[in-house]
Amino acid sequence: MASSFPYLRQDFAASLVVFLVALPLCIGVAVASGVPAELGLVTGIVGGVVTGLMRGSSIQVSGPAAGLTVLVLDAVRTLGPAALGVVVLLAGLLQVVMGLLRWGRWFRAISLSVVEGMLAGIGLVIVAGQLYAAAGLPAPASGPARLAGLPAALGRAVTSGSTLVPLAVAAATILVIVGWRHLPRRARAVPGALVAVLLAALATALFDLPVATVRVSGVLDAVGLPGADGLAALADLALLGTVLAFALIASAESLFSAAAVDRLHDGPPTDYDRELLAQGFGNTLCGLLGALPMTAVIVRSSANVQAGARTKASRVLHGLWLLLFAALLPGTLEYVPLAALAGILVHAGWKLIPFRGLLGLWRGHRGEALVLVVTALAIVTLNMLEGVLIGLVVSVAKAAWDASHLRVDHTDEGEGPVRVGLSGTVTFLRLPTILDTLEALPRDRPVVVDLSGLHHLDHACRAALESWADRHRTIGGPASVHLHGPPERPAARPADA
């Protein structure tokens, strides 16, 4: 036995830690997504047992993620709860296709600033929405309205007796989670989030606190194959955009998590295509069961590494512990206050916002900081998919600008022609600089524009230079402008006979 599973002891201990970390998060993400709490456990079970058995990354752990809460809640509101399974199923199949096409590695080409901006935007939306939930108040539908109305809502909650208790429970939950990290290492073996939930549940039961708790109907009652109502949503074109958003964002979050986890251990690195395939199969099964979508989650994965996990056995075992809990102890969820889960998600959303990283980017790479901020604000003001697409467009534009290195040398000796030398790599993004320089030259003197130092001159720039030269020649005559190089690409020579 020991020879077959040489790291069983380490993996067994790590699986218990990951189970304790995952349990409150699975429940909290489900409640925040507007679906029964049991569905979060189902996704955690599939992420552990099914995805955990597949090849890809041997250490990282999958399950319902706070990063997809905003997407799921929006899908449930716009398409209906019955359509969620169909959306997750199609997103999983799309991930499987991308994995078979070996597209997993290309997700590493996405700008890290876009991903961090995506997480920051998600974090802002989660914090704003869950603060309303913590106070027992309905949250506005749009992100800007949530942020704008938050001070007034919290003010009403503090002055109202009915909402003050749940707000206090949420605040106490956050304080326990934050303070738990400062305790001795042995005490921190039990995750702070789980301790906070247990304390909140105990206080609710002992003092009969006037707070709403999790409603439990049973795991088997919560799951089910997509029905006629869900399949009818296929006629809605908005469903296709939601499927694309689920697949792309879940894939990006999983594969960036894999890259981060690979830096935490010295084991075999992640096979990105196989990991994408594993995530796709997991989400396909979650869709068939009507559960939440899954991603690889950095919080659980880092806890797995820090607990000493060595193989995939730890993540599979953590899924089995979730299965046992869902089968034997689902009734205990009825004692968990919703305000405590809101506090957990407020803390999780806050951690998604890279405050320190943004300051570092602003000092060293302001363009990347701009990409991060634009992506986050676009997600808050619009929606997840459009925000990420805007971030990608801004990132590509920044990359094109950075790749366009232009140096302009202007020489005017007072007599003879004015000389302008251009060197570097020139694209249309540098056209304003070039044309401003050329149009400021005197029109009554000949001009020599030396292009021999250019490594690249795109078609738009060449056309603009020739147009400027034609305008200059109409005033100074045919010999008033000379454009030197870069030479056109020579035609291919015929082979020697």
GUDRENVO-134690 format. One line per 5 residues: number of its first residue (from 0); for each residue x, y, z of C-alpha. Coordinates in nm, 2 decimals. Layout:
NUM = X,Y,Z  ...
//
This chain:
0 = 0.00,0.00,0.00  0.28,0.24,0.09  0.47,0.16,-0.22  0.16,0.22,-0.44  0.07,0.55,-0.26
5 = 0.40,0.68,-0.12  0.25,1.02,-0.03  -0.08,0.90,0.10  -0.02,1.04,0.45  0.06,1.39,0.32
10 = -0.22,1.39,0.07  -0.47,1.27,0.33  -0.39,1.55,0.57  -0.39,1.81,0.29  -0.73,1.69,0.17
15 = -0.88,1.76,0.51  -0.74,2.11,0.51  -0.87,2.18,0.16  -1.21,2.03,0.25  -1.24,2.27,0.55
20 = -1.14,2.57,0.32  -1.38,2.47,0.04  -1.69,2.39,0.25  -1.79,2.75,0.35  -1.68,2.89,0.01
25 = -1.89,2.63,-0.18  -2.19,2.73,0.02  -2.13,3.10,0.01  -2.07,3.12,-0.36  -2.39,2.93,-0.43
30 = -2.60,3.15,-0.21  -2.44,3.47,-0.36  -2.51,3.33,-0.71  -2.88,3.30,-0.64  -2.90,2.92,-0.64
35 = -2.95,2.66,-0.36  -2.65,2.60,-0.14  -2.64,2.23,-0.23  -2.54,2.31,-0.59  -2.22,2.47,-0.46
40 = -2.14,2.14,-0.29  -2.22,1.95,-0.61  -1.98,2.16,-0.80  -1.71,2.11,-0.54  -1.76,1.74,-0.54
45 = -1.73,1.72,-0.92  -1.43,1.95,-0.91  -1.26,1.72,-0.67  -1.36,1.37,-0.77  -1.40,1.40,-1.15
50 = -1.17,1.69,-1.25  -0.93,1.58,-0.98  -0.88,1.24,-1.14  -0.80,1.39,-1.48  -0.45,1.49,-1.60
55 = -0.34,1.85,-1.62  -0.23,2.01,-1.30  -0.17,1.76,-1.02  -0.20,2.00,-0.73  -0.45,2.27,-0.80
60 = -0.81,2.23,-0.68  -1.13,2.31,-0.87  -1.47,2.41,-0.75  -1.72,2.70,-0.75  -1.53,3.03,-0.75
65 = -1.62,3.37,-0.63  -1.49,3.51,-0.96  -1.78,3.36,-1.15  -2.05,3.47,-0.89  -2.12,3.79,-1.09
70 = -2.17,3.60,-1.42  -2.39,3.33,-1.26  -2.61,3.58,-1.08  -2.66,3.78,-1.40  -2.74,3.46,-1.60
75 = -2.99,3.35,-1.34  -3.16,3.69,-1.35  -3.17,3.73,-1.72  -3.22,3.37,-1.85  -3.38,3.21,-1.54
80 = -3.25,2.94,-1.30  -3.36,2.66,-1.54  -3.12,2.78,-1.81  -2.81,2.78,-1.58  -2.75,2.41,-1.64
85 = -2.77,2.45,-2.02  -2.53,2.75,-2.01  -2.27,2.56,-1.80  -2.31,2.25,-2.01  -2.24,2.44,-2.34
90 = -1.96,2.63,-2.18  -1.80,2.30,-2.07  -1.83,2.15,-2.41  -1.67,2.46,-2.56  -1.38,2.42,-2.31
95 = -1.35,2.05,-2.42  -1.33,2.16,-2.79  -1.07,2.43,-2.70  -0.87,2.17,-2.51  -0.88,1.92,-2.80
100 = -0.77,2.20,-3.04  -0.47,2.26,-2.80  -0.57,2.62,-2.73  -0.49,2.60,-2.37  -0.14,2.74,-2.41
105 = -0.27,3.05,-2.59  -0.45,3.16,-2.27  -0.10,3.24,-2.14  -0.08,3.51,-2.40  -0.35,3.71,-2.23
110 = -0.21,4.02,-2.06  -0.17,3.97,-1.69  -0.31,4.32,-1.64  -0.63,4.22,-1.81  -0.67,3.92,-1.58
115 = -0.59,4.12,-1.27  -0.83,4.39,-1.39  -1.10,4.12,-1.44  -1.05,4.00,-1.09  -1.04,4.35,-0.95
120 = -1.37,4.43,-1.12  -1.52,4.11,-1.00  -1.40,4.19,-0.65  -1.56,4.53,-0.65  -1.89,4.39,-0.77
125 = -1.88,4.11,-0.51  -1.80,4.35,-0.22  -2.07,4.60,-0.32  -2.33,4.33,-0.37  -2.25,4.13,-0.06
130 = -2.25,4.44,0.16  -2.62,4.48,0.07  -2.67,4.11,0.15  -2.49,4.15,0.48  -2.73,4.43,0.58
135 = -3.03,4.23,0.46  -3.11,4.49,0.19  -3.19,4.43,-0.18  -2.90,4.52,-0.41  -2.95,4.74,-0.72
140 = -2.91,4.55,-1.05  -2.63,4.75,-1.20  -2.27,4.79,-1.07  -2.26,5.17,-1.07  -2.59,5.19,-0.88
145 = -2.46,4.95,-0.62  -2.15,5.15,-0.56  -2.34,5.48,-0.56  -2.61,5.36,-0.32  -2.39,5.18,-0.08
150 = -2.32,5.47,0.17  -2.69,5.54,0.21  -2.78,5.17,0.24  -2.52,5.11,0.51  -2.64,5.42,0.69
155 = -2.99,5.29,0.69  -2.87,4.95,0.81  -2.68,5.10,1.10  -2.98,5.30,1.22  -3.23,5.02,1.17
160 = -3.27,4.76,1.44  -3.38,4.49,1.20  -3.08,4.51,0.98  -2.82,4.60,1.24  -2.79,4.24,1.37
165 = -2.71,4.07,1.03  -2.47,4.35,0.96  -2.30,4.29,1.29  -2.28,3.91,1.22  -2.11,3.99,0.88
170 = -1.87,4.23,1.04  -1.78,3.98,1.31  -1.72,3.71,1.05  -1.48,3.93,0.86  -1.29,4.02,1.18
175 = -1.26,3.66,1.27  -1.12,3.57,0.93  -0.87,3.86,0.94  -0.77,3.80,1.29  -0.73,3.43,1.25
180 = -0.42,3.48,1.04  -0.23,3.63,1.33  -0.28,3.32,1.56  -0.01,3.05,1.61  0.04,2.82,1.32
185 = -0.12,2.52,1.49  -0.44,2.71,1.54  -0.44,2.82,1.18  -0.45,2.46,1.07  -0.83,2.51,1.09
190 = -0.93,2.77,0.83  -1.05,3.10,0.96  -1.35,3.11,0.73  -1.48,2.78,0.87  -1.43,2.90,1.23
195 = -1.61,3.22,1.15  -1.91,3.03,1.01  -1.92,2.79,1.30  -1.91,3.07,1.55  -2.19,3.26,1.36
200 = -2.40,2.95,1.35  -2.35,2.88,1.72  -2.43,3.24,1.81  -2.75,3.22,1.60  -2.86,2.90,1.76
205 = -2.78,3.00,2.12  -2.91,3.36,2.12  -3.19,3.31,1.86  -3.05,3.60,1.65  -3.30,3.75,1.40
210 = -3.10,3.66,1.09  -3.19,3.47,0.78  -3.02,3.13,0.75  -2.94,2.89,0.46  -3.24,2.70,0.32
215 = -3.17,2.33,0.26  -3.38,2.10,0.04  -3.14,1.81,0.00  -2.87,1.75,-0.27  -3.08,1.51,-0.47
220 = -3.37,1.75,-0.48  -3.14,2.04,-0.60  -2.97,1.86,-0.89  -3.14,1.76,-1.21  -3.09,1.73,-1.59
225 = -3.18,2.04,-1.79  -3.55,2.04,-1.86  -3.78,2.19,-2.13  -3.76,2.54,-1.97  -3.38,2.54,-1.98
230 = -3.37,2.41,-2.34  -3.61,2.67,-2.45  -3.35,2.93,-2.35  -3.14,2.81,-2.65  -3.36,3.03,-2.87
235 = -3.23,3.34,-2.68  -2.92,3.49,-2.85  -2.81,3.63,-2.52  -2.75,3.27,-2.40  -2.47,3.24,-2.66
240 = -2.29,3.54,-2.53  -2.32,3.41,-2.17  -2.18,3.07,-2.28  -1.88,3.24,-2.44  -1.82,3.45,-2.13
245 = -1.85,3.15,-1.90  -1.60,2.94,-2.11  -1.34,3.21,-2.17  -1.34,3.36,-1.82  -1.35,3.02,-1.64
250 = -1.07,2.90,-1.87  -0.85,3.20,-1.82  -0.90,3.20,-1.44  -0.82,2.82,-1.43  -0.50,2.84,-1.64
255 = -0.37,3.15,-1.47  -0.43,2.98,-1.14  -0.23,2.68,-1.27  0.06,2.92,-1.36  0.05,3.06,-1.01
260 = 0.03,2.72,-0.84  0.33,2.59,-1.05  0.54,2.86,-0.88  0.44,2.73,-0.54  0.58,2.37,-0.58
265 = 0.86,2.18,-0.74  0.65,1.90,-0.89  0.56,1.84,-1.25  0.43,2.16,-1.43  0.08,2.19,-1.56
270 = -0.01,2.06,-1.90  -0.24,2.35,-2.00  -0.43,2.17,-2.28  -0.51,1.88,-2.06  -0.60,2.10,-1.77
275 = -0.84,2.29,-2.01  -0.98,1.95,-2.11  -1.03,1.85,-1.75  -1.21,2.18,-1.67  -1.43,2.13,-1.97
280 = -1.54,1.77,-1.87  -1.60,1.90,-1.52  -1.82,2.18,-1.63  -2.00,1.96,-1.88  -2.10,1.73,-1.59
285 = -2.19,2.02,-1.37  -2.42,2.15,-1.65  -2.59,1.81,-1.68  -2.65,1.82,-1.30  -2.78,2.18,-1.31
290 = -2.50,2.29,-1.08  -2.27,2.59,-1.07  -1.97,2.63,-1.31  -1.63,2.55,-1.18  -1.28,2.69,-1.22
295 = -0.95,2.61,-1.05  -0.94,2.82,-0.74  -0.61,2.97,-0.62  -0.72,2.99,-0.25  -0.79,2.62,-0.23
300 = -0.50,2.53,-0.45  -0.25,2.73,-0.24  -0.40,2.58,0.08  -0.34,2.23,-0.08  0.02,2.31,-0.15
305 = 0.09,2.46,0.19  -0.07,2.16,0.36  0.19,1.93,0.20  0.00,1.78,-0.09  0.21,1.59,-0.33
310 = -0.03,1.42,-0.58  -0.38,1.45,-0.72  -0.50,1.22,-0.44  -0.55,1.52,-0.20  -0.79,1.70,-0.43
315 = -0.99,1.37,-0.50  -1.01,1.30,-0.13  -1.14,1.66,-0.06  -1.42,1.59,-0.31  -1.51,1.27,-0.13
320 = -1.52,1.46,0.21  -1.76,1.71,0.05  -1.97,1.42,-0.08  -1.99,1.26,0.26  -2.09,1.60,0.41
325 = -2.36,1.65,0.15  -2.49,1.30,0.21  -2.48,1.28,0.59  -2.49,1.64,0.73  -2.68,1.87,0.49
330 = -2.92,1.97,0.77  -2.64,2.15,0.95  -2.65,2.42,0.68  -2.98,2.55,0.82  -2.79,2.70,1.11
335 = -2.55,2.90,0.89  -2.65,3.27,0.87  -2.66,3.43,0.53  -2.49,3.73,0.68  -2.19,3.52,0.77
340 = -2.16,3.39,0.42  -2.19,3.75,0.29  -1.90,3.84,0.52  -1.69,3.56,0.38  -1.75,3.67,0.03
345 = -1.68,4.04,0.11  -1.34,3.93,0.24  -1.29,3.71,-0.07  -1.39,3.99,-0.30  -1.16,4.23,-0.12
350 = -0.87,4.00,-0.17  -0.93,3.99,-0.55  -0.85,4.36,-0.57  -0.47,4.40,-0.62  -0.41,4.72,-0.43
355 = -0.03,4.66,-0.39  0.01,4.53,-0.74  -0.17,4.84,-0.88  0.07,5.07,-0.69  0.37,4.87,-0.82
360 = 0.24,4.89,-1.18  0.18,5.26,-1.15  0.54,5.32,-1.04  0.70,5.10,-1.31  0.45,5.03,-1.59
365 = 0.18,5.29,-1.60  0.04,5.16,-1.93  -0.02,4.82,-1.76  -0.18,5.00,-1.46  -0.41,5.18,-1.71
370 = -0.52,4.84,-1.87  -0.60,4.70,-1.52  -0.81,5.00,-1.42  -0.99,5.03,-1.75  -1.08,4.65,-1.74
375 = -1.20,4.67,-1.38  -1.41,4.99,-1.44  -1.56,4.84,-1.76  -1.67,4.53,-1.57  -1.83,4.73,-1.29
380 = -2.01,4.97,-1.53  -2.10,4.72,-1.81  -2.08,4.35,-1.76  -1.82,4.08,-1.73  -1.78,3.98,-2.10
385 = -1.78,4.34,-2.24  -1.54,4.45,-1.97  -1.29,4.18,-2.05  -1.32,4.25,-2.42  -1.26,4.62,-2.36
390 = -0.96,4.53,-2.15  -0.82,4.30,-2.43  -0.86,4.58,-2.68  -0.68,4.83,-2.46  -0.41,4.58,-2.39
395 = -0.36,4.51,-2.77  -0.35,4.88,-2.84  -0.09,4.93,-2.57  0.12,4.65,-2.70  0.10,4.80,-3.05
400 = 0.20,5.14,-2.91  0.50,4.99,-2.72  0.61,4.80,-3.03  0.61,5.12,-3.24  0.95,5.27,-3.15
405 = 1.01,5.59,-3.34  1.30,5.83,-3.33  1.28,6.16,-3.52  1.60,6.35,-3.60  1.55,6.70,-3.74
410 = 1.86,6.88,-3.89  1.84,7.24,-4.03  2.18,7.40,-4.10  2.02,7.72,-4.23  2.13,7.66,-4.59
415 = 2.05,7.37,-4.82  1.78,7.12,-4.76  1.61,7.04,-4.43  1.69,6.68,-4.32  1.45,6.46,-4.12
420 = 1.56,6.11,-4.02  1.32,5.85,-3.90  1.44,5.53,-3.73  1.28,5.24,-3.54  0.95,5.06,-3.60
425 = 0.67,5.28,-3.72  0.30,5.19,-3.72  -0.01,5.41,-3.78  -0.01,5.48,-3.40  0.29,5.71,-3.46
430 = 0.14,5.90,-3.75  0.04,6.21,-3.55  0.40,6.25,-3.43  0.54,6.21,-3.78  0.29,6.44,-3.95
435 = 0.32,6.71,-3.69  0.70,6.72,-3.75  0.67,6.72,-4.13  0.39,6.98,-4.15  0.59,7.21,-3.92
440 = 0.88,7.22,-4.18  0.93,7.53,-4.40  0.75,7.49,-4.73  0.98,7.72,-4.92  1.29,7.49,-4.89
445 = 1.37,7.14,-5.01  1.32,6.85,-4.76  1.51,6.52,-4.74  1.33,6.25,-4.54  1.56,5.96,-4.46
450 = 1.37,5.64,-4.40  1.67,5.40,-4.42  1.68,5.36,-4.04  1.33,5.21,-4.02  1.29,4.84,-3.95
455 = 0.93,4.85,-4.04  0.70,5.10,-4.21  0.34,5.00,-4.24  0.11,5.08,-4.53  -0.08,5.36,-4.35
460 = 0.24,5.54,-4.27  0.39,5.50,-4.61  0.07,5.63,-4.77  0.06,5.93,-4.54  0.42,6.01,-4.61
465 = 0.37,6.00,-4.99  0.05,6.21,-4.95  0.25,6.47,-4.75  0.53,6.47,-5.01  0.28,6.53,-5.29
470 = 0.13,6.83,-5.11  0.48,6.97,-5.04  0.58,6.93,-5.41  0.27,7.13,-5.52  0.43,7.43,-5.35
475 = 0.81,7.38,-5.39  0.83,7.19,-5.72  0.91,6.82,-5.80  1.26,6.83,-5.65  1.15,6.99,-5.32
480 = 1.10,6.65,-5.14  1.32,6.34,-5.14  1.21,6.02,-4.96  1.51,5.78,-4.91  1.43,5.41,-4.82
485 = 1.34,5.18,-4.68  1.37,4.99,-5.00  1.08,4.79,-5.12  1.10,4.41,-5.08  1.29,4.29,-5.39
490 = 1.11,4.05,-5.62  1.22,3.69,-5.62  1.49,3.61,-5.87  1.44,3.33,-6.11  1.65,3.02,-6.04
495 = 1.97,2.99,-6.24  1.94,2.76,-6.54
//
